[in-house]
Amino acid sequence: LRALKLPGLAMVGTRRPTAEGVANGQAFARDFARRGWCVVSGMALGIDALAQRAALDAGGMSIAVLASGSHVIYPARHRDLYQRLSEMPGGLMLAEHPLGTTARPAYFPRRNRIVTGLSLGTLVVEAAEKSGSLVSARLALEQGRELFAIPSSIHNLQAHGCLQLLRTGATLARSSGDIL
């Protein structure tokens, strides 16, 4: 529960990150972890899970909010991350659903609401124009949280959502210093 006492940064993004997105997500997560922040995410494929792994690898803390009951590992390929978060100091798993509840499409926006609600701000690392990460961005703004996006090439389709967020008022994040 110590993770809940730290300032939290939600880190979200595409399930299919580019090499640049992977590098950015890991670098931001490691830096925030080393500065005493907690990385909050949904243990989803791609940016979410890699940010959580990077925070733990840096000796920091991470909270995973599940879209299922706490004993259901979704996605199943994240069994290792699930175990790290539930067994290591610095990891915390949260679920609003009863034990054994499987993930359903309607549960993901609800999970995202908790991810952004536990955080002072949300960083969208890399997201396409039609991305669940943009749902998280909208929820963060509705909750009065800060919204940050990492810029990328106009030719990177996996970053068009971030460019759209920047065009509509998200704060540009080139480094953790821009967020702090």
Secondary structure, 3 states (H helix, E strand, C coil): CHHHHCCEEEEECCCCCCHHHHHHHHHHHHHHHHCCCEEEECCCCCHHHHHHHHHHHCCCEEEEEEEEECCCCCCHHHHHHHHHHHHCCCEEEEEEECCCCCCCCCHHHHHHHHHHHCCCEEEECCCCCCCHHHHHHHHHHHCCCEEEECCCCCCCHHHHHHHHHHHCCCEECCCHHHHC
